[in-house]
Amino acid sequence: MDYEVVVVGAGPAGCLAAKYAAKNGAKTLIIEEHASIGSPVQCAGLLSTNAIRECEIAPDSKFHPIDGAFVYAPDGRRICISGGEVKAYVVDRRYIDRTLALNAIRSGADILMRTRAVDMKIHKHRRILYVTIEGEPDTIEADVVIGADGVQSRVARSAGIGRPETVLSGAQIETIYDFDDARFVEIFPGSCAPGFFAWAIPYQGSARIGLAVRSGHAWDHLQRLLSRHRVVSQKRGAGITDLVIGAIPIGVPRRTASDGVLITGDAAGQVKPTSGGGIYPGAVCAKIAGTVAAHAVMDGDTSAERLSEYDKRWRAVIGRELVIGKKINEWMAHLDDYRINRLIEVLDDDELLDMITRYGDMDHPSVVLRRLLMNRKSMGAFLKMVLAR
């Protein structure tokens, strides 16, 4: 088989990269190792309105609207961060992924299921993908390979591109939960989820309860959350209808392009470090990747230098937010329960909560951070908190 652009991975980033490569004139193929698009699910399914827009899909009755969040301190204090309007949607990722795959096909891309990339070589300035198709070995030639194959990207490894700096372990169940408001998610920072946070997300009468951690096994921490946490243990139901185990990359590698290769989405660590959400940044970057790949093929130049345009373009659009988000993530990861209690106490202020409501953005945390740092009340309180103990 011979294609100009081959995308490895049929998740949202892969499908959008393929859509844009095909739209820009490249003969494009998506290969997906699983037998079904969107399975297995490895996502909480909470997508910002920006993410929905970047994916170029329209919300419908399958989308569960979210207006804000209740954030619980380890000592039980709760603050309400209300968006005043729909800020996000909880979705069925299988439906989203399959919609994006169909959109890529409509744009001209081909797709092969149960096709696993095993290795990759260079031959006469082209990439040779060694694959298995339904268990049988085969090869696919391409001018450009786009790796959208997740945290453990084989494409990135074969091309000698670095991996994300940190990988969090995540676990999530689906069950029944007694939400105070089914249009609000619930967030639990602290030692219940060391280095990140836990969550309860409503979805059409059920709940997705999960967490991510920097060290240890997420499933062990989740079991403790479900049985011992002062809030979650009282509000969750007894049964479990689904279990998801996954990983969240934090921090992008130094480069995301090499000769004939681009990486995007989770493979490139293009994930919001403050929330672990990868759909919005992945969509932004994937569309750039597909466009750059197609144009490079048309120009007859798929060198690392030519493809580095992708690196420059996506970093110009969201690179600053990912850097700031990573600094916030690292700062929060080092706060103990005492300091998190103090932080929530500081934020439990009408003026500051109004500021967060007006300027908070799931995808651009620097906006509200700048406002908080410019506010005399919050800045003074933060300094006291940092210096405490």
VEXMI-761676 format. One line per field, with one value per residue (C-alpha): residue in three letters; x, z, y. Coordinates in Angstrom, 2 decimals. Each point is the difference from the previous one (the first is absolute). Layout:
N
dolum <- (ALA  ...)
xx <- (X  ...)
zz <- (Z  ...)
yy <- (Y  ...)
This chain:
389
dolum <- (MET  ASP  TYR  GLU  VAL  VAL  VAL  VAL  GLY  ALA  GLY  PRO  ALA  GLY  CYS  LEU  ALA  ALA  LYS  TYR  ALA  ALA  LYS  ASN  GLY  ALA  LYS  THR  LEU  ILE  ILE  GLU  GLU  HIS  ALA  SER  ILE  GLY  SER  PRO  VAL  GLN  CYS  ALA  GLY  LEU  LEU  SER  THR  ASN  ALA  ILE  ARG  GLU  CYS  GLU  ILE  ALA  PRO  ASP  SER  LYS  PHE  HIS  PRO  ILE  ASP  GLY  ALA  PHE  VAL  TYR  ALA  PRO  ASP  GLY  ARG  ARG  ILE  CYS  ILE  SER  GLY  GLY  GLU  VAL  LYS  ALA  TYR  VAL  VAL  ASP  ARG  ARG  TYR  ILE  ASP  ARG  THR  LEU  ALA  LEU  ASN  ALA  ILE  ARG  SER  GLY  ALA  ASP  ILE  LEU  MET  ARG  THR  ARG  ALA  VAL  ASP  MET  LYS  ILE  HIS  LYS  HIS  ARG  ARG  ILE  LEU  TYR  VAL  THR  ILE  GLU  GLY  GLU  PRO  ASP  THR  ILE  GLU  ALA  ASP  VAL  VAL  ILE  GLY  ALA  ASP  GLY  VAL  GLN  SER  ARG  VAL  ALA  ARG  SER  ALA  GLY  ILE  GLY  ARG  PRO  GLU  THR  VAL  LEU  SER  GLY  ALA  GLN  ILE  GLU  THR  ILE  TYR  ASP  PHE  ASP  ASP  ALA  ARG  PHE  VAL  GLU  ILE  PHE  PRO  GLY  SER  CYS  ALA  PRO  GLY  PHE  PHE  ALA  TRP  ALA  ILE  PRO  TYR  GLN  GLY  SER  ALA  ARG  ILE  GLY  LEU  ALA  VAL  ARG  SER  GLY  HIS  ALA  TRP  ASP  HIS  LEU  GLN  ARG  LEU  LEU  SER  ARG  HIS  ARG  VAL  VAL  SER  GLN  LYS  ARG  GLY  ALA  GLY  ILE  THR  ASP  LEU  VAL  ILE  GLY  ALA  ILE  PRO  ILE  GLY  VAL  PRO  ARG  ARG  THR  ALA  SER  ASP  GLY  VAL  LEU  ILE  THR  GLY  ASP  ALA  ALA  GLY  GLN  VAL  LYS  PRO  THR  SER  GLY  GLY  GLY  ILE  TYR  PRO  GLY  ALA  VAL  CYS  ALA  LYS  ILE  ALA  GLY  THR  VAL  ALA  ALA  HIS  ALA  VAL  MET  ASP  GLY  ASP  THR  SER  ALA  GLU  ARG  LEU  SER  GLU  TYR  ASP  LYS  ARG  TRP  ARG  ALA  VAL  ILE  GLY  ARG  GLU  LEU  VAL  ILE  GLY  LYS  LYS  ILE  ASN  GLU  TRP  MET  ALA  HIS  LEU  ASP  ASP  TYR  ARG  ILE  ASN  ARG  LEU  ILE  GLU  VAL  LEU  ASP  ASP  ASP  GLU  LEU  LEU  ASP  MET  ILE  THR  ARG  TYR  GLY  ASP  MET  ASP  HIS  PRO  SER  VAL  VAL  LEU  ARG  ARG  LEU  LEU  MET  ASN  ARG  LYS  SER  MET  GLY  ALA  PHE  LEU  LYS  MET  VAL  LEU  ALA  ARG)
xx <- (0.00  1.15  -1.29  1.26  -1.06  -0.65  -1.47  0.56  -2.90  -3.70  -0.68  -1.12  3.50  0.62  -3.34  0.36  3.57  -1.20  -2.97  2.24  2.63  -2.68  -1.70  3.32  0.45  2.06  -0.86  -0.60  -0.41  -0.89  1.02  -1.57  1.11  -3.37  -3.05  -2.30  0.45  -0.13  0.63  1.40  -1.02  2.85  -1.49  -2.33  -1.92  -0.19  0.55  0.10  -2.13  3.28  0.86  -3.39  0.52  3.53  -1.28  -2.51  -3.00  -3.30  -1.40  -3.25  -2.14  2.83  2.09  -0.45  0.51  2.24  -0.28  2.72  1.73  -0.12  3.54  0.42  2.94  1.36  -1.65  -3.43  -0.31  -1.64  0.11  -2.20  1.54  -2.86  0.46  -3.35  -0.55  0.91  3.78  0.39  -1.81  0.29  -0.05  0.17  3.52  -0.91  -2.61  2.44  2.84  -2.23  -1.45  3.51  1.03  -2.98  0.84  3.56  -1.35  -2.40  3.02  1.70  2.04  0.07  0.02  1.27  -1.18  1.84  3.24  2.91  3.18  2.95  3.04  1.03  3.03  1.24  0.51  0.87  -1.43  -3.26  -1.29  -0.70  -2.49  0.19  -3.50  -2.19  -3.45  -2.32  3.12  1.66  3.28  -0.01  1.67  -1.34  2.09  -0.56  1.60  -1.08  -1.10  -2.00  0.18  -3.28  0.49  -0.13  2.33  2.08  0.36  1.88  0.29  1.78  2.30  0.87  0.74  2.19  -2.34  -0.13  -2.93  -2.15  1.87  -2.43  -2.72  -2.74  -1.84  -3.80  -3.02  -3.74  -3.23  -3.59  -2.66  -2.84  0.79  -2.09  0.86  -1.25  -0.31  0.28  1.38  3.06  3.05  1.62  3.77  2.05  3.65  2.30  1.52  -2.94  1.66  3.68  1.42  -3.28  -3.69  -3.09  -3.30  -3.68  -1.58  -3.75  -1.23  -3.66  -0.96  3.33  3.43  3.60  2.16  3.75  3.39  3.56  3.20  3.68  1.21  -1.45  -2.96  -3.01  -2.42  1.25  -0.54  -3.43  -1.12  1.04  -1.83  -3.19  0.12  1.54  -0.36  -2.27  -2.10  0.34  -0.55  -3.33  -1.33  0.99  -2.06  1.01  0.35  2.47  -1.12  3.31  3.70  2.59  3.76  2.14  2.87  0.29  3.18  1.25  2.67  0.82  3.26  2.64  -1.07  -3.04  1.32  2.78  0.71  -3.33  -1.64  -2.29  -1.52  -3.18  -2.49  0.95  3.02  1.39  -1.14  -2.44  -2.21  -1.13  2.14  -2.58  -2.85  1.46  -2.29  1.52  -2.82  0.28  3.81  0.12  -2.60  1.78  3.34  -1.33  -1.58  3.30  1.83  -2.27  0.27  3.79  0.43  -2.13  1.75  3.43  -0.97  -1.23  3.26  2.04  1.86  -0.76  3.28  0.16  0.73  -3.11  -2.24  1.29  -2.58  -2.49  2.02  0.17  -3.67  -1.54  2.32  -0.95  -3.68  -0.06  3.61  -0.11  -3.16  1.54  3.13  -2.00  -2.31  2.99  1.33  -3.41  -0.14  3.45  -0.84  -3.26  1.71  2.21  -2.80  -0.93  -3.55  0.60  1.00  -2.80  -2.46  1.47  -0.18  -3.69  -0.56  1.68  -2.11  -3.21  -0.55  -2.79  2.32  2.50  -2.67  -1.63  3.36  0.48  -3.53  0.61  3.52  0.33  0.62  0.57  2.33  1.84  0.81  2.48  -2.87  -1.48  3.45  1.15  -3.10  0.51  3.66  -0.95  -2.58  1.40  -2.29  0.74  3.71  0.45  -1.96  1.96  3.29  -1.18  -1.05  3.35  1.91  -2.21  1.69)
zz <- (0.00  -0.78  1.45  0.28  3.65  2.44  3.41  2.74  2.45  -0.56  3.14  -0.29  -0.77  -2.62  -1.73  -0.10  -1.30  -2.74  -0.84  -0.50  -1.93  -2.37  -0.26  -1.06  -2.83  1.46  -0.60  3.63  2.03  3.67  1.65  3.30  1.99  1.64  -1.61  0.91  -0.09  3.47  1.89  2.49  1.60  1.85  0.75  2.51  -2.93  1.29  -2.98  0.16  -2.43  -1.68  -0.48  -1.58  -2.36  -0.95  -0.73  -2.40  1.41  1.27  3.48  0.03  2.50  0.63  1.52  3.74  0.76  2.86  1.48  2.67  2.76  3.72  1.38  3.34  2.31  1.91  3.17  -1.71  -0.77  -3.38  -2.47  -3.04  -3.27  -2.30  -3.63  -0.24  -3.24  -1.59  0.22  -0.97  -1.00  1.23  -2.98  -1.06  -1.41  -2.26  -1.71  -0.32  -1.37  -2.53  -1.14  -0.54  -1.88  -2.32  -0.57  -0.98  -2.43  -1.49  -0.59  -2.00  2.50  -0.01  3.19  0.91  3.24  1.96  -1.46  2.40  -0.67  1.08  -1.30  -2.39  -2.28  -2.57  -3.63  -2.72  1.95  0.67  3.14  -0.01  2.67  1.01  1.11  0.77  -1.60  1.84  1.20  -3.40  -0.64  -2.70  -0.89  -0.82  -1.69  0.75  -0.57  3.48  3.01  2.70  3.36  1.88  1.82  3.61  2.96  -0.89  -3.63  -2.14  -2.74  2.32  1.27  -3.50  -1.16  3.02  1.24  3.75  2.17  2.29  3.14  2.53  -0.29  2.62  0.79  -0.21  0.91  -0.28  0.67  -1.06  2.68  1.74  1.96  1.96  -1.71  1.59  -3.51  -3.09  -2.03  2.26  0.20  3.39  0.49  2.89  0.28  2.72  1.30  -1.32  -3.42  0.61  -2.58  -1.81  1.02  0.06  -1.73  -0.20  -3.36  -0.66  -3.20  -0.74  3.34  0.82  1.12  -1.05  3.12  -0.45  0.80  -1.21  2.04  -0.55  1.73  1.00  -1.51  -0.78  0.57  3.59  0.67  -1.63  2.19  3.08  -1.32  -0.49  3.43  2.25  -1.42  2.19  -2.96  -2.76  2.22  1.19  -3.42  -2.31  -0.79  0.78  -3.51  -2.81  -3.63  -1.66  0.84  -1.94  0.61  -1.89  0.01  -0.27  -1.50  1.46  -1.80  -3.69  -1.46  -1.32  -3.59  -1.64  -3.56  -1.73  -3.55  -1.37  3.44  2.14  3.35  1.40  2.85  3.01  -1.92  0.10  3.56  -1.35  3.06  2.41  3.12  2.26  -0.87  -1.97  -2.92  -3.39  -2.49  -0.40  -0.34  -1.95  -2.49  -0.47  -0.63  -2.10  -2.55  -0.32  -0.37  -2.79  -1.86  0.29  -1.02  -3.13  -1.06  0.56  -2.21  -2.72  0.22  -0.30  3.24  3.09  1.80  3.71  -0.83  -2.18  2.47  2.89  -1.18  1.92  3.20  -0.38  -0.85  2.77  2.64  -1.17  0.52  3.29  1.12  2.57  1.63  0.28  1.62  2.52  0.64  0.72  2.57  1.70  -0.04  1.57  2.67  0.90  0.06  2.88  2.21  3.00  1.33  2.44  -2.77  -2.28  2.84  0.32  -3.77  -0.10  3.04  -1.83  -3.11  2.03  -0.46  -2.01  -1.79  -1.01  -1.00  -2.16  -1.64  -0.69  -1.43  -2.33  -1.16  0.55  -3.13  0.03  -2.98  0.86  3.74  -0.41  -0.38  3.47  1.53  -1.21  1.51  3.35  0.13  -0.72  2.80  3.29  2.17  -1.70  -0.43  3.68  1.07  -2.34  1.41  3.56  -1.03  -1.66  3.02  2.53  1.92)
yy <- (0.00  3.50  3.27  3.54  0.41  -2.84  0.80  -2.57  0.07  0.75  2.03  3.64  1.32  -2.68  0.47  3.79  -0.24  -2.36  2.21  3.03  -1.93  -1.29  3.40  1.48  -2.48  -2.85  -3.65  -0.93  -3.19  -0.48  -3.25  -1.09  -3.02  -0.68  -1.55  2.89  3.79  1.54  -3.24  -0.54  3.31  1.74  3.40  1.67  1.46  3.59  2.29  3.79  1.98  1.00  -3.68  -0.70  2.92  -1.08  -3.51  1.58  -1.82  1.38  -0.83  -1.98  -1.90  -2.48  2.82  0.60  3.74  1.16  3.51  -0.11  -1.93  -0.59  -0.23  -1.80  0.60  -3.02  1.38  0.04  3.73  0.51  2.85  0.44  1.15  0.81  0.86  1.74  -1.91  -3.33  -0.35  -3.65  -3.17  -3.56  -2.32  -3.61  -0.18  -2.92  2.17  2.93  -2.12  -1.73  3.32  1.38  -3.16  0.34  3.66  -0.99  -2.58  2.57  2.26  -2.74  -2.01  -3.81  -2.03  -3.48  -1.62  -2.71  1.32  0.34  1.97  -2.16  1.87  2.73  0.47  2.52  -1.04  2.52  2.94  -1.84  -1.64  -3.73  -1.05  -3.64  -0.99  -2.95  0.05  -2.38  -1.80  -0.28  1.90  2.67  3.31  3.46  2.69  3.68  3.38  1.15  -2.03  1.78  -1.72  0.44  -3.28  1.12  0.30  -3.06  1.10  -2.52  2.61  2.45  -2.73  -1.24  3.56  0.77  2.72  0.47  -1.02  2.20  1.07  -1.52  -2.62  -0.15  -3.22  0.29  -2.10  0.61  -1.85  0.60  -0.31  1.85  3.17  2.48  3.29  3.21  1.43  -2.21  2.93  0.31  -2.23  -0.65  0.34  -1.41  1.14  -1.26  -3.21  -2.03  0.42  0.84  2.39  0.66  -0.26  -2.20  0.72  -0.90  0.84  -0.30  -1.59  -0.65  -1.53  -1.64  1.17  -0.40  -0.04  -0.05  1.41  0.25  -0.25  0.69  -3.15  -3.33  -1.83  2.16  -2.88  -0.43  3.71  -0.11  -2.89  2.00  3.06  -1.99  -1.62  2.67  3.50  2.13  1.17  -2.60  -3.03  1.45  1.02  -2.83  -3.09  -3.56  -1.46  0.59  -0.13  0.91  0.22  1.98  -0.08  2.50  2.47  3.78  1.53  3.27  2.06  0.03  -1.36  2.39  -0.69  -1.53  -0.34  -1.90  -1.17  -1.19  -0.18  2.16  -0.91  1.49  -0.31  -2.14  -1.33  3.55  0.75  2.60  -0.24  2.73  -0.53  1.66  -2.35  -2.92  0.80  -0.74  0.51  3.78  0.28  -3.25  1.27  3.33  -1.69  -2.88  2.32  1.83  -3.34  -1.20  3.29  0.23  -3.64  0.41  3.21  -1.57  -2.93  2.35  1.95  -3.21  0.75  -2.08  0.69  0.75  3.63  0.32  -1.84  2.11  2.55  -2.14  0.37  3.77  0.42  -2.04  1.45  3.51  -0.82  -1.95  -0.48  2.82  -1.37  -3.47  1.44  2.06  -2.94  -2.23  2.49  0.11  -3.80  -0.32  2.59  -1.73  -3.40  1.14  1.36  -2.12  -0.22  2.86  2.41  -1.16  0.67  3.49  0.54  -0.90  2.24  2.89  -0.54  -0.23  3.71  1.62  2.42  -2.68  -2.52  2.66  0.64  -3.72  -0.18  2.95  -0.86  -3.75  -2.06  -3.76  0.27  3.23  0.03  2.86  2.49  -0.48  -0.61  3.41  1.62  -1.74  1.01  3.60  0.00  1.33  -2.13  -3.32  0.67  0.83  -3.06  -2.27  1.28  -0.69  -3.48  -0.76  1.26  -1.82  -2.83)
